Every structure is written in structure tokens, then in C-alpha cells.
Amino acid sequence: MSFGEGGLEVIQIVRVFDALPEGFGLLEKMAIAEGVRNMSLLAEQWASGQQRFDDPGALFAACIDGDLAGVGGVTVQSGLEEPAMRMRRLYVAPDHRRSGVGQALAGAMIQQGFQDARLLVANARASLAAPSFWEAMGFEPVAGDGFTHLMRG
């Protein structure tokens, strides 16, 4: 939950299964306007079936008053010496930033990831705010192959 100008706002986190959530097209347009490609990549990979965030991964949507405020997912990270899960495709609509939406989504992603691995990784190259966000969530910066941050559970 977060407190907004209109009073108490409830952030609802739901798991996405069969189709991208209602309002995703608008979220994708916002990301494109900011020069962020991760929502377009999510749409393309979802439509092709290349990435559906299947178990043990998951895709989450954050809604406020029924409106889509953000999305984020977690998938298996291959190619490492130990089992790992990767935080991916986190995006929060500009109007909902600094209201707890990103933290709520990341919290769901982290919880899901730690159910299956003791190592979580994230690539924080998508925006200037991403590195400090993941560090505030407890990730440490690293020079990884394809990722910039990690967290151990």
C-alpha cells in the first residue's frame, strides 16, 4: 500500500498467466516514449511464446484501482555455476513511480525467485534509475555476464 494525493491507495499484485494484462498496450507506449525497450520485448516474446515466465518463473502485474500500474517478472537464469533466477522486464508507469508499486512488484519477484534458487540476478541497464532501485531492494552491483546486480538468499 502507499499513500497518494487522493488518500490510501491499495496496490494489488496479481500473477499473469494466459494473456498480458488489460492496459498493457498503454504501458508499452509509455515505455517507448521514455526510450525503454523492455515492454516491447516483453510483448514480442510473449506473443511468440519465446518467454512466458513459466514455472518456476512468474510474471506479475501491479494494479491500482483496476488500472495497470506496472509489471515485472522472474525467470530461470541459465549459464551460471549454481541455480539462479533473473529479475526481468520490470516497468512502472511514470504516474505511479515513488508510490511503492516498484517495490511491491520487486518484492513479489524476489519472493518467487527465492522459492527456487539462492541466487537472484538483475540487469539494471534499462534506465538510469534502475541500478539504485535494485540496490535499494538489497541487490549488490557486480560485473556479471549479462547482468549487473545480484542478491543471495
N, C-alpha and C positions, 0 to 999 in steps of 0.2 A: 504494500500500500504506500501511497505517497500523498502529500498534501499539495493541492494545486490552488489556483486562484478561486476556483468555484467551491472549495471545501475539500472534503475527503474523496479521493479517487481510489477505486479498487482496481488493481492490476490483476487480470485473470490470465494465467498461463495455461495454455492447452497444448496437447500433443497433436501434431498434424500427421494424418495417416494417408488418406487416399487422394486428396487434392490440395493444392496450395490454398491458403485461407482466403475468404472473401476480403476484397480490398487489397490483395497483393499487387495488382497491376498499378495502383496508385503509389504504393510503397516503392515499387520498382522505378516508377517515373521520378520520384523524389531522389532516389539514389543516383539515377542517371544525371539529374540536374546538378548534383554535387560532384560528379565525376567519379562516383563509386560504382564499380562494376559487379560487386558480389551478388546483387539481387538479380541482375540479368543472367549471371552464371547459374544461379540457383534455378531460375525459370527454365533455362535451356537444358540443364542437366536433369531437372525433374521431368520435363516433357519427354526427353529421350529415354528416360529410365536409367541413365548413367549413374545418378545419385539420388536415392530415395530415403536416405537416412534410416535404413532398415536396422532391426535389432542386431547388435546391441546399441546401435546409434539411435538418434531420435531428432526430429525437427520440432521446435516449439514456436508457438505464436503467442504474443502478448496483446491482449485487448483491454481497452478502457472504454466503458460504456458501449460495448459492442463494436467499437471501431478498432481496426488493426493498428497497433502502435509500434510493433516491431516483430522480428523473427530471429531465430538463431538455432543452430543445430550442432550435433556432435556425431562424428563417425569414427570408425576404426582407422588408426594411423598405422600404415604398414611400413616396412623397411627399417624398423628400429630393432635393437637387440633385445628389447623387452616389450611386452604388450603395452600399447598406448592408445589413447583416444584423442581425437583432434576437435577442438572447438572451431566451427566454421560458419560462415555466412551470417554473422551477427550484424543486424542493422536495426536502428531505431529511428523512427520518423523524427525530423527536426523539432516538431512541436512537442514531442514527448521526451526529449533529452533532459537530463538532470532532474528527472522526476521519479527515478527508481526503476524504470522499465528495463534499461540495460542490465542493471544489477539483478533484477528478478529473472530475466532470461538467462544471463550467465550463471546464476545460481542453479537453475534447472539443468542447464547444460553440464555444469560441473558435477552435480549430484548424479546425473545419468552416466557421465564418463567414469566416475569413481566406482560405479557398480561393477565395471568390467576390467578396470586397469588401475594400477597405482601411479601411472604417469599420464598427464594431460599435456597437450601442446597446443599452441595457437600461433597463427601468423598475423602479426599486427602491422602489416604493411598497407592495409587498405585505406587508412586515413591517418592524419596527424594525431588525432585524439586516441587512436587505438592502443598504442604502447602504454600510455599512462593509465588507461582504463583497465587493461589486463593486469598491470602491476598493482593497481588498487584492489583488484579481485584476488590477489595473492600469487600471481604468476611472476616468475623471475625471467629477466631478459637473458637470452643465450644466443650463440651463433650456430643455430641448427640448420640442417639441410632442409629447406622448405618451411621452416617455422622460426619464429623469433622469440617465443616465450614458452616456459614450461612450469608445471606445478606437480609436485609429488604428494601423494596421499599416504 
